[in-house]
Amino acid sequence: MKVNIPPEDKYCLTIEEAAAYFNVGIKRLICLLDSPEGADLLLMAGVKRLVKRKKMETFLDKATAI
């Protein structure tokens, strides 16, 4: 049974969900998560990369360019 939860209610988003939600390209998002400044935005679940939504929102609020 798969439950559909809207992205704004999730704690973590997949790379594809985060790219669509934040209007950022997938490659740029992966590059950001691999960088030192994006390390606290990332949660690894096995080999799956998840983006912490609230921390990403705070990061983007403070950023002038990514």
Phi and psi in radians as a Rosetta constraint file:
Dihedral C 1 N 2 CA 2 C 2 CIRCULARHARMONIC -1.790 0.35
Dihedral N 2 CA 2 C 2 N 3 CIRCULARHARMONIC 2.273 0.35
Dihedral C 2 N 3 CA 3 C 3 CIRCULARHARMONIC -1.790 0.35
Dihedral N 3 CA 3 C 3 N 4 CIRCULARHARMONIC 2.264 0.35
Dihedral C 3 N 4 CA 4 C 4 CIRCULARHARMONIC -1.668 0.35
Dihedral N 4 CA 4 C 4 N 5 CIRCULARHARMONIC 1.999 0.35
Dihedral C 4 N 5 CA 5 C 5 CIRCULARHARMONIC -1.978 0.35
Dihedral N 5 CA 5 C 5 N 6 CIRCULARHARMONIC 2.301 0.35
Dihedral C 5 N 6 CA 6 C 6 CIRCULARHARMONIC -1.109 0.35
Dihedral N 6 CA 6 C 6 N 7 CIRCULARHARMONIC 2.560 0.35
Dihedral C 6 N 7 CA 7 C 7 CIRCULARHARMONIC -0.978 0.35
Dihedral N 7 CA 7 C 7 N 8 CIRCULARHARMONIC -0.581 0.35
Dihedral C 7 N 8 CA 8 C 8 CIRCULARHARMONIC -1.239 0.35
Dihedral N 8 CA 8 C 8 N 9 CIRCULARHARMONIC -0.216 0.35
Dihedral C 8 N 9 CA 9 C 9 CIRCULARHARMONIC -1.777 0.35
Dihedral N 9 CA 9 C 9 N 10 CIRCULARHARMONIC -0.085 0.35
Dihedral C 9 N 10 CA 10 C 10 CIRCULARHARMONIC -1.537 0.35
Dihedral N 10 CA 10 C 10 N 11 CIRCULARHARMONIC 2.617 0.35
Dihedral C 10 N 11 CA 11 C 11 CIRCULARHARMONIC -1.372 0.35
Dihedral N 11 CA 11 C 11 N 12 CIRCULARHARMONIC -0.757 0.35
Dihedral C 11 N 12 CA 12 C 12 CIRCULARHARMONIC -2.164 0.35
Dihedral N 12 CA 12 C 12 N 13 CIRCULARHARMONIC 2.573 0.35
Dihedral C 12 N 13 CA 13 C 13 CIRCULARHARMONIC -2.082 0.35
Dihedral N 13 CA 13 C 13 N 14 CIRCULARHARMONIC 2.585 0.35
Dihedral C 13 N 14 CA 14 C 14 CIRCULARHARMONIC -1.229 0.35
Dihedral N 14 CA 14 C 14 N 15 CIRCULARHARMONIC 2.954 0.35
Dihedral C 14 N 15 CA 15 C 15 CIRCULARHARMONIC -1.018 0.35
Dihedral N 15 CA 15 C 15 N 16 CIRCULARHARMONIC -0.772 0.35
Dihedral C 15 N 16 CA 16 C 16 CIRCULARHARMONIC -1.149 0.35
Dihedral N 16 CA 16 C 16 N 17 CIRCULARHARMONIC -0.746 0.35
Dihedral C 16 N 17 CA 17 C 17 CIRCULARHARMONIC -1.127 0.35
Dihedral N 17 CA 17 C 17 N 18 CIRCULARHARMONIC -0.755 0.35
Dihedral C 17 N 18 CA 18 C 18 CIRCULARHARMONIC -1.137 0.35
Dihedral N 18 CA 18 C 18 N 19 CIRCULARHARMONIC -0.700 0.35
Dihedral C 18 N 19 CA 19 C 19 CIRCULARHARMONIC -1.083 0.35
Dihedral N 19 CA 19 C 19 N 20 CIRCULARHARMONIC -0.737 0.35
Dihedral C 19 N 20 CA 20 C 20 CIRCULARHARMONIC -1.248 0.35
Dihedral N 20 CA 20 C 20 N 21 CIRCULARHARMONIC -0.737 0.35
Dihedral C 20 N 21 CA 21 C 21 CIRCULARHARMONIC -1.153 0.35
Dihedral N 21 CA 21 C 21 N 22 CIRCULARHARMONIC -0.744 0.35
Dihedral C 21 N 22 CA 22 C 22 CIRCULARHARMONIC -1.687 0.35
Dihedral N 22 CA 22 C 22 N 23 CIRCULARHARMONIC -0.010 0.35
Dihedral C 22 N 23 CA 23 C 23 CIRCULARHARMONIC 1.014 0.35
Dihedral N 23 CA 23 C 23 N 24 CIRCULARHARMONIC 0.827 0.35
Dihedral C 23 N 24 CA 24 C 24 CIRCULARHARMONIC -2.184 0.35
Dihedral N 24 CA 24 C 24 N 25 CIRCULARHARMONIC 2.507 0.35
Dihedral C 24 N 25 CA 25 C 25 CIRCULARHARMONIC -1.156 0.35
Dihedral N 25 CA 25 C 25 N 26 CIRCULARHARMONIC 2.637 0.35
Dihedral C 25 N 26 CA 26 C 26 CIRCULARHARMONIC -1.081 0.35
Dihedral N 26 CA 26 C 26 N 27 CIRCULARHARMONIC -0.774 0.35
Dihedral C 26 N 27 CA 27 C 27 CIRCULARHARMONIC -1.119 0.35
Dihedral N 27 CA 27 C 27 N 28 CIRCULARHARMONIC -0.707 0.35
Dihedral C 27 N 28 CA 28 C 28 CIRCULARHARMONIC -1.184 0.35
Dihedral N 28 CA 28 C 28 N 29 CIRCULARHARMONIC -0.666 0.35
Dihedral C 28 N 29 CA 29 C 29 CIRCULARHARMONIC -1.134 0.35
Dihedral N 29 CA 29 C 29 N 30 CIRCULARHARMONIC -0.755 0.35
Dihedral C 29 N 30 CA 30 C 30 CIRCULARHARMONIC -1.106 0.35
Dihedral N 30 CA 30 C 30 N 31 CIRCULARHARMONIC -0.723 0.35
Dihedral C 30 N 31 CA 31 C 31 CIRCULARHARMONIC -1.085 0.35
Dihedral N 31 CA 31 C 31 N 32 CIRCULARHARMONIC -0.726 0.35
Dihedral C 31 N 32 CA 32 C 32 CIRCULARHARMONIC -1.120 0.35
Dihedral N 32 CA 32 C 32 N 33 CIRCULARHARMONIC -0.760 0.35
Dihedral C 32 N 33 CA 33 C 33 CIRCULARHARMONIC -1.177 0.35
Dihedral N 33 CA 33 C 33 N 34 CIRCULARHARMONIC -0.504 0.35
Dihedral C 33 N 34 CA 34 C 34 CIRCULARHARMONIC -1.407 0.35
Dihedral N 34 CA 34 C 34 N 35 CIRCULARHARMONIC -0.267 0.35
Dihedral C 34 N 35 CA 35 C 35 CIRCULARHARMONIC -1.430 0.35
Dihedral N 35 CA 35 C 35 N 36 CIRCULARHARMONIC 2.798 0.35
Dihedral C 35 N 36 CA 36 C 36 CIRCULARHARMONIC -1.058 0.35
Dihedral N 36 CA 36 C 36 N 37 CIRCULARHARMONIC -0.613 0.35
Dihedral C 36 N 37 CA 37 C 37 CIRCULARHARMONIC -1.286 0.35
Dihedral N 37 CA 37 C 37 N 38 CIRCULARHARMONIC -0.332 0.35
Dihedral C 37 N 38 CA 38 C 38 CIRCULARHARMONIC -1.769 0.35
Dihedral N 38 CA 38 C 38 N 39 CIRCULARHARMONIC 0.116 0.35
Dihedral C 38 N 39 CA 39 C 39 CIRCULARHARMONIC -1.103 0.35
Dihedral N 39 CA 39 C 39 N 40 CIRCULARHARMONIC -0.638 0.35
Dihedral C 39 N 40 CA 40 C 40 CIRCULARHARMONIC -1.410 0.35
Dihedral N 40 CA 40 C 40 N 41 CIRCULARHARMONIC -0.070 0.35
Dihedral C 40 N 41 CA 41 C 41 CIRCULARHARMONIC -1.522 0.35
Dihedral N 41 CA 41 C 41 N 42 CIRCULARHARMONIC -0.213 0.35
Dihedral C 41 N 42 CA 42 C 42 CIRCULARHARMONIC -1.797 0.35
Dihedral N 42 CA 42 C 42 N 43 CIRCULARHARMONIC 2.406 0.35
Dihedral C 42 N 43 CA 43 C 43 CIRCULARHARMONIC -2.242 0.35
Dihedral N 43 CA 43 C 43 N 44 CIRCULARHARMONIC 2.144 0.35
Dihedral C 43 N 44 CA 44 C 44 CIRCULARHARMONIC -1.637 0.35
Dihedral N 44 CA 44 C 44 N 45 CIRCULARHARMONIC 2.219 0.35
Dihedral C 44 N 45 CA 45 C 45 CIRCULARHARMONIC -2.033 0.35
Dihedral N 45 CA 45 C 45 N 46 CIRCULARHARMONIC 1.543 0.35
Dihedral C 45 N 46 CA 46 C 46 CIRCULARHARMONIC 1.271 0.35
Dihedral N 46 CA 46 C 46 N 47 CIRCULARHARMONIC -2.042 0.35
Dihedral C 46 N 47 CA 47 C 47 CIRCULARHARMONIC -1.794 0.35
Dihedral N 47 CA 47 C 47 N 48 CIRCULARHARMONIC -0.048 0.35
Dihedral C 47 N 48 CA 48 C 48 CIRCULARHARMONIC -1.438 0.35
Dihedral N 48 CA 48 C 48 N 49 CIRCULARHARMONIC 2.297 0.35
Dihedral C 48 N 49 CA 49 C 49 CIRCULARHARMONIC -1.626 0.35
Dihedral N 49 CA 49 C 49 N 50 CIRCULARHARMONIC 2.244 0.35
Dihedral C 49 N 50 CA 50 C 50 CIRCULARHARMONIC -2.134 0.35
Dihedral N 50 CA 50 C 50 N 51 CIRCULARHARMONIC 2.523 0.35
Dihedral C 50 N 51 CA 51 C 51 CIRCULARHARMONIC -1.806 0.35
Dihedral N 51 CA 51 C 51 N 52 CIRCULARHARMONIC 2.230 0.35
Dihedral C 51 N 52 CA 52 C 52 CIRCULARHARMONIC -1.302 0.35
Dihedral N 52 CA 52 C 52 N 53 CIRCULARHARMONIC 1.954 0.35
Dihedral C 52 N 53 CA 53 C 53 CIRCULARHARMONIC -1.082 0.35
Dihedral N 53 CA 53 C 53 N 54 CIRCULARHARMONIC -0.888 0.35
Dihedral C 53 N 54 CA 54 C 54 CIRCULARHARMONIC -1.099 0.35
Dihedral N 54 CA 54 C 54 N 55 CIRCULARHARMONIC -0.724 0.35
Dihedral C 54 N 55 CA 55 C 55 CIRCULARHARMONIC -1.175 0.35
Dihedral N 55 CA 55 C 55 N 56 CIRCULARHARMONIC -0.623 0.35
Dihedral C 55 N 56 CA 56 C 56 CIRCULARHARMONIC -1.169 0.35
Dihedral N 56 CA 56 C 56 N 57 CIRCULARHARMONIC -0.698 0.35
Dihedral C 56 N 57 CA 57 C 57 CIRCULARHARMONIC -1.074 0.35
Dihedral N 57 CA 57 C 57 N 58 CIRCULARHARMONIC -0.766 0.35
Dihedral C 57 N 58 CA 58 C 58 CIRCULARHARMONIC -1.123 0.35
Dihedral N 58 CA 58 C 58 N 59 CIRCULARHARMONIC -0.743 0.35
Dihedral C 58 N 59 CA 59 C 59 CIRCULARHARMONIC -1.042 0.35
Dihedral N 59 CA 59 C 59 N 60 CIRCULARHARMONIC -0.801 0.35
Dihedral C 59 N 60 CA 60 C 60 CIRCULARHARMONIC -1.226 0.35
Dihedral N 60 CA 60 C 60 N 61 CIRCULARHARMONIC -0.532 0.35
Dihedral C 60 N 61 CA 61 C 61 CIRCULARHARMONIC -1.105 0.35
Dihedral N 61 CA 61 C 61 N 62 CIRCULARHARMONIC -0.617 0.35
Dihedral C 61 N 62 CA 62 C 62 CIRCULARHARMONIC -1.519 0.35
Dihedral N 62 CA 62 C 62 N 63 CIRCULARHARMONIC -0.370 0.35
Dihedral C 62 N 63 CA 63 C 63 CIRCULARHARMONIC -1.395 0.35
Dihedral N 63 CA 63 C 63 N 64 CIRCULARHARMONIC 2.527 0.35
Dihedral C 63 N 64 CA 64 C 64 CIRCULARHARMONIC -1.757 0.35
Dihedral N 64 CA 64 C 64 N 65 CIRCULARHARMONIC -0.426 0.35
Dihedral C 64 N 65 CA 65 C 65 CIRCULARHARMONIC -2.720 0.35
Dihedral N 65 CA 65 C 65 N 66 CIRCULARHARMONIC 2.593 0.35
